[in-house]
Amino acid sequence: MPSTQSTDQAGTRRYLVLLRSDDPAGSVRTLAELTRVPVVSRSDEAAMAAFTRQAPCALVFERIGAARVHCTEQVGQRLAEAAAAGDGTILAVEPERTVYAIAAGFRMRAPVCGQAGDAPAGGGRAGRGRSGSRSGGQAGSGATWGVRAVGADVSPYTGKGIRIAVLDTGLDLSHPDFSGRAIETRSFVEGQSVQDGNGHGTHCAGIAAGPAAPAAQPRYGVAGEAELYVGKVLNDEGSGGDGGILEGIDWAVEHGCHIVSMSLGSPVEPGQGHSAVFEAVARRALAAGTLIVAAAGNESHRPESVAPVGHPANCPSILAVAAVDEALRVAPFSCGGLAGEGGEVDIAAPGVDVLSAWPAPELHHRISGTSMATPFVAGVAALHAQADPAARAARLGERLAQSAQALSDPARDVGAGLARAPAEA
């Protein structure tokens, strides 16, 4: 899967800009002076109604102190010079990356196979998953192997009162397993509704917060009573830009979401550092009470090679999630912690042959990837947050690590171990 910069017509590009969090008004003024393009706040509903993401502009995410600027390369250079000058207003500037929820070389609508090379059920590298409920001990067991592995099936907690934001390709709004559920949704993809035309987002939302008793399948969801927020940040082909991810995070923080689940990313080269913008945004989200968890990536080809944790999961303040199989061994595709500061795997969860919701007509589908492991961790985090009202943000991440089940694979591959639900009320 290529990692590309977002390039638009007429030599324009898109940039991520980190602003001062203690002087948002001053930062916005400086941004307007430097760019000389329209500056719009995401929270300004009237301005957003007439806003187009395709024209040169600066879209400001006030709650996380960042912006996505669509401008000429010359203006981008001015922004970079302002950041390098260290005047304290523009803190960092980066080219926007393209992130994906599908495998390299694939640009297909549903069914797809997950984040950054998510594999088909059964352990291959890429291709279509399978529908139905056969294999993996799932049929007739009451709960999928993943739900049982994390202990959600025996936990007294349901995630009630905890808000989970799933930032992905959207949700099948007519799916019977979510019928009657109060779900907050928003599309950040221009020209596309939140309706999931891909499948990946519906699958991830189902793992994190699917019902405890779906009508025709074993239980596949972890936190069935969590308050679900679905932000469409990837298009129906399964790709999007960093700016859309930041926009979704800003929305989730605005709505007081306790956990943000991001089964998306782009690969990095060995030794490549993490994004300064995403790291600062993740720290600011933690300060607001929001923990971000993200897929470590699927670029490894074990045992021959291990690829480093991808962007943005390689940020130190984002929880990077690895995938394990039913034997609780690291999945062959799961990325590993090869970097120094940041880039480590923090925790692991089920990510092979995972059954969850899927858009009609299939309704349920099994695929593999760190994309599937990530919403397992988000759901387990919701159970811990319900169990302990003091477990929020960084403390919630610490609780996940402390309660994890030790595994036989090294911490480089599985972090603290397997995410486990709280067992006692």
C-alpha positions in Angstrom: 0.0 0.0 0.0 1.6 3.3 -1.1 1.9 6.2 1.3 1.3 9.3 -0.7 0.9 13.0 -0.1 -2.4 14.6 -1.0 -2.0 16.5 -4.2 -4.7 18.6 -5.9 -5.2 20.5 -9.1 -3.2 23.4 -10.3 -0.1 22.6 -8.2 -1.9 22.9 -4.8 -1.3 20.6 -1.9 -2.8 19.9 1.5 -0.9 20.4 4.7 -1.5 19.6 8.3 -0.8 22.5 10.7 -0.4 22.3 14.4 -1.6 25.5 16.2 -1.1 26.8 19.7 -3.7 25.4 22.0 -3.6 28.3 24.4 -4.2 31.0 21.8 -6.6 29.6 19.2 -7.7 33.0 18.0 -4.2 34.3 17.5 -3.2 31.1 15.7 -6.2 31.5 13.3 -5.2 35.1 12.6 -1.7 34.1 11.8 -2.9 31.3 9.6 -5.1 33.6 7.6 -2.3 36.1 7.2 0.2 33.5 6.0 -2.1 31.6 3.7 -4.4 34.3 2.4 -7.1 31.7 1.8 -10.5 31.5 3.4 -10.3 30.1 7.0 -13.3 28.1 8.3 -13.8 26.6 11.7 -15.3 23.0 11.6 -17.6 24.1 14.5 -19.1 26.9 12.4 -22.2 25.1 11.0 -23.3 28.0 8.8 -19.8 28.4 7.2 -19.5 24.6 6.8 -22.8 24.5 5.0 -21.3 26.5 2.1 -17.8 25.0 2.5 -16.1 22.8 -0.1 -13.0 20.8 0.7 -11.8 20.9 -2.9 -11.1 24.7 -3.0 -8.0 26.4 -1.5 -8.9 27.0 2.2 -7.9 26.4 5.7 -10.2 24.2 7.8 -9.5 24.7 11.5 -10.2 22.0 14.2 -10.4 24.2 17.3 -10.8 21.5 20.0 -7.6 19.8 19.0 -5.7 22.9 17.9 -4.9 21.8 14.3 -5.8 22.7 10.7 -5.8 21.3 7.3 -4.7 23.8 4.7 -5.3 23.4 1.0 -2.9 25.8 -0.7 -0.1 26.3 -3.2 3.3 24.8 -2.5 4.6 28.3 -2.1 2.2 29.0 0.7 3.0 25.6 2.2 6.6 26.7 2.3 5.7 29.9 4.1 3.9 27.9 6.7 6.9 25.6 7.1 9.2 28.6 7.5 6.9 30.1 10.2 7.0 26.8 12.1 10.8 26.6 11.8 11.1 30.2 13.1 9.7 29.1 16.4 7.5 32.1 17.1 5.1 29.8 19.0 2.0 30.4 16.8 2.5 27.8 14.0 4.1 24.8 15.8 4.4 22.2 13.1 3.6 21.7 9.4 3.4 18.4 7.5 2.2 17.3 4.1 -1.1 15.5 4.4 -0.8 11.7 3.9 -3.3 9.4 2.3 -4.5 6.7 4.7 -6.3 3.5 3.8 -8.6 0.8 5.1 -7.9 -1.6 2.2 -5.0 -3.6 0.9 -2.3 -2.4 -1.5 -3.4 -2.6 -5.1 -7.1 -2.8 -4.2 -9.6 -0.1 -4.9 -12.9 -2.0 -4.6 -16.2 -1.5 -2.9 -17.6 -4.0 -0.5 -16.5 -6.6 0.3 -13.0 -5.4 1.1 -10.4 -6.7 3.5 -9.6 -4.1 6.0 -6.8 -1.8 7.0 -3.4 -1.6 5.4 -3.5 -5.1 3.9 -6.1 -6.8 6.0 -6.2 -10.4 5.1 -9.0 -12.7 4.1 -10.3 -15.0 6.7 -8.0 -18.0 6.8 -4.7 -16.0 7.0 -3.9 -15.0 3.4 -2.4 -11.6 2.6 -5.3 -9.9 0.7 -8.5 -10.7 -1.0 -12.1 -11.2 0.0 -13.3 -12.4 3.3 -16.1 -14.9 3.9 -19.7 -14.6 4.9 -21.6 -16.7 7.3 -20.7 -18.2 10.6 -18.7 -21.3 9.9 -15.2 -22.1 11.2 -13.2 -20.9 14.2 -15.6 -22.5 16.7 -18.1 -19.7 16.1 -21.3 -21.4 15.1 -23.5 -22.4 18.0 -21.0 -21.2 20.6 -23.0 -18.2 21.8 -20.1 -15.8 21.1 -17.3 -15.6 18.6 -13.8 -16.7 19.5 -12.7 -13.1 19.8 -15.4 -12.1 22.2 -14.6 -15.1 24.4 -10.8 -14.5 24.2 -11.2 -11.0 25.6 -13.7 -12.2 28.3 -16.5 -9.9 27.2 -19.0 -12.8 27.2 -18.5 -13.3 31.0 -18.0 -9.7 32.0 -20.8 -8.0 33.9 -20.1 -4.8 32.1 -21.7 -3.7 28.8 -20.2 -0.3 28.1 -23.3 1.6 29.2 -22.7 5.3 29.5 -19.4 5.2 27.6 -19.0 6.8 24.2 -17.0 5.1 21.5 -16.2 6.9 18.2 -15.4 4.6 15.3 -13.7 6.6 12.5 -13.8 4.6 9.3 -15.9 4.1 6.2 -19.2 4.7 7.9 -22.0 2.3 8.9 -24.8 0.4 7.2 -27.6 2.5 8.7 -30.3 -0.2 7.8 -28.4 -3.1 9.4 -30.9 -5.1 11.5 -28.4 -5.6 14.3 -28.4 -1.9 14.9 -32.1 -1.3 14.5 -33.6 0.9 17.2 -30.1 2.0 18.4 -29.4 5.6 19.0 -26.3 6.2 17.0 -24.6 9.6 16.3 -23.2 9.8 12.8 -21.3 12.3 10.6 -19.7 12.1 7.2 -16.5 14.0 6.7 -16.2 12.7 3.1 -17.5 15.3 0.7 -20.2 14.0 -1.6 -20.8 10.8 0.4 -23.2 10.1 3.2 -22.3 8.1 6.3 -23.9 5.0 4.7 -21.1 2.4 4.4 -20.5 1.5 0.8 -17.4 -0.4 1.7 -18.1 -2.7 4.6 -15.0 -2.1 6.7 -16.6 0.5 9.0 -19.7 -1.6 9.6 -17.5 -4.5 10.5 -15.4 -2.4 13.0 -18.4 -0.8 14.6 -19.9 -4.2 15.1 -16.9 -5.5 16.9 -16.6 -2.5 19.2 -20.3 -2.2 20.1 -22.5 -4.8 18.3 -25.4 -6.2 20.2 -25.0 -8.8 22.9 -27.7 -10.9 21.3 -27.9 -10.5 17.5 -30.8 -12.2 15.9 -29.1 -14.8 13.7 -25.4 -15.0 14.7 -23.3 -15.7 17.7 -22.4 -12.6 19.7 -19.6 -10.7 18.0 -19.7 -7.3 19.7 -17.9 -6.3 22.9 -19.6 -3.3 24.4 -23.3 -3.7 23.3 -24.6 -0.8 25.4 -21.9 1.7 24.6 -23.0 4.9 23.0 -21.8 4.6 19.4 -20.5 7.5 17.4 -19.7 6.8 13.7 -17.6 9.2 11.7 -17.1 8.5 8.0 -13.5 9.7 7.4 -12.7 7.2 4.6 -14.5 7.1 1.3 -16.4 4.1 -0.1 -13.2 2.9 -1.8 -11.5 2.8 1.6 -9.1 5.7 1.5 -8.9 9.3 2.8 -6.6 12.0 3.9 -5.0 12.8 7.3 -7.2 16.0 7.4 -10.4 13.9 7.5 -9.0 11.9 10.3 -8.2 15.0 12.3 -11.7 16.3 11.5 -13.2 13.1 12.9 -11.1 13.3 16.1 -12.1 16.9 16.6 -15.8 15.8 16.3 -15.3 13.0 18.7 -13.6 15.2 21.3 -16.4 17.8 20.9 -19.0 15.1 21.7 -17.1 13.9 24.7 -16.2 10.4 23.3 -14.1 8.5 25.8 -12.6 6.3 23.2 -11.7 6.8 19.5 -11.2 3.6 17.4 -9.2 4.1 14.1 -8.7 1.0 12.0 -6.8 2.9 9.3 -3.3 4.0 8.5 -0.4 4.1 6.1 2.9 2.2 6.3 6.2 3.8 7.4 9.8 3.0 6.6 12.0 1.4 9.3 13.4 4.2 11.4 10.9 6.8 10.2 9.6 9.0 12.9 6.0 9.6 13.9 3.8 12.6 13.0 4.4 15.6 15.3 0.9 16.9 14.4 -0.9 13.6 15.3 1.2 13.1 18.4 0.3 16.6 19.7 -3.4 16.0 18.8 -3.4 12.7 20.6 -2.0 14.4 23.8 -4.6 17.1 23.5 -7.3 14.5 23.1 -6.0 12.8 26.3 -6.2 16.1 28.1 -9.8 16.3 27.1 -10.6 12.8 28.3 -10.4 10.9 25.0 -8.2 7.8 24.4 -7.3 7.1 20.8 -6.6 3.5 19.7 -5.3 2.6 16.2 -4.4 -0.4 14.1 -0.7 -1.2 14.1 -0.8 -2.2 10.5 -0.6 -5.4 8.4 2.6 -5.1 6.4 4.6 -7.9 8.1 5.2 -11.2 6.4 6.2 -13.4 9.3 8.4 -15.2 9.9 10.4 -13.8 7.0 10.0 -10.1 7.9 8.4 -7.8 10.4 7.3 -4.3 9.3 7.2 -1.3 11.7 4.0 0.0 13.3 2.4 2.4 10.8 1.0 5.9 10.9 -0.7 7.2 13.0 -0.5 4.2 15.5 3.2 4.9 15.8 2.6 8.0 17.8 3.5 7.5 21.5 0.2 8.9 22.8 -1.9 6.6 20.5 -2.5 3.0 21.6 -1.1 0.8 18.9 -3.0 -2.5 18.5 -1.6 -5.8 17.2 -3.5 -8.8 16.0 -3.4 -12.4 17.4 -5.0 -15.6 16.1 -7.2 -18.1 18.0 -4.1 -19.7 19.4 -3.2 -16.3 20.8 -0.1 -16.1 18.7 0.8 -12.9 16.8 -0.8 -12.9 13.3 1.7 -13.2 10.4 0.7 -9.8 9.0 0.7 -7.8 12.2 3.3 -5.0 12.4 5.9 -4.9 15.3 7.5 -2.4 17.5 10.8 -1.7 15.7 11.3 2.0 16.6 12.6 3.8 19.6 10.3 6.4 21.1 6.9 5.7 19.7 6.4 3.0 17.2 5.8 0.3 19.8 3.0 -2.1 19.9 1.0 -1.4 23.1 -1.6 -4.2 23.3 -3.0 -7.1 21.2 -6.5 -8.4 20.5 -8.2 -10.9 18.2 -7.6 -10.2 14.5 -7.8 -13.4 12.5 -11.0 -14.9 11.1 -13.2 -12.3 12.9 -17.0 -12.4 12.4 -18.9 -9.1 12.6 -21.6 -7.0 10.9 -21.5 -6.3 7.2 -23.7 -4.3 4.9 -26.7 -6.0 3.2 -27.3 -8.4 1.7 -24.6 -10.4 3.5 -25.2 -8.8 7.0 -22.3 -10.7 8.6 -18.8 -11.3 7.3 -15.4 -12.7 8.5 -12.1 -10.9 7.8 -8.7 -10.6 9.4 -6.4 -7.7 10.3 -5.2 -5.3 12.9 -8.3 -3.4 11.8 -10.4 -6.1 13.6 -8.2 -6.1 16.7 -8.5 -2.4 17.2 -12.3 -2.2 17.9 -11.9 -5.2 20.2 -9.6 -3.0 22.3 -12.0 0.0 22.0 -14.8 -2.2 23.2 -12.8 -3.6 26.1 -11.7 -0.1 27.0 -15.4 0.9 27.2 -16.0 -2.0 29.7 -13.1 -0.8 31.9 -14.3 2.8 31.7 -17.8 1.7 32.9 -16.2 -0.4 35.7 -14.0 2.4 36.9 -15.3 6.0 36.5 -11.7 7.2 37.3 -10.3 5.3 34.3 -10.3 7.9 31.6 -7.8 8.9 28.9 -4.2 8.0 29.9 -5.4 6.2 33.1 -7.7 4.1 30.9 -4.8 3.1 28.7 -2.8 2.2 31.8 -5.7 0.0 33.1 -5.8 -1.8 29.8 -2.1 -2.6 30.0 -2.3 -3.7 33.6 -5.2 -6.0 33.1 -3.9 -7.5 29.9 -3.2 -11.3 29.7 0.5 -12.1 29.2 1.2 -13.9 25.9 4.1 -16.1 24.7 5.1 -13.7 21.9 7.5 -10.8 22.8 6.3 -7.3 23.8 7.7 -6.1 20.4 4.9 -8.0 18.8 2.0 -8.0 21.3 2.8 -5.2 23.8 1.4 -5.7 27.3 -0.5 -8.8 26.0 -4.1 -9.6 25.2 -6.7 -7.0 26.1 -9.1 -8.5 28.7 -12.5 -7.3 30.0 -13.1 -6.6 33.7 -14.4 -9.7 35.2 -15.9 -8.5 38.5 -18.6 -5.9 39.3 
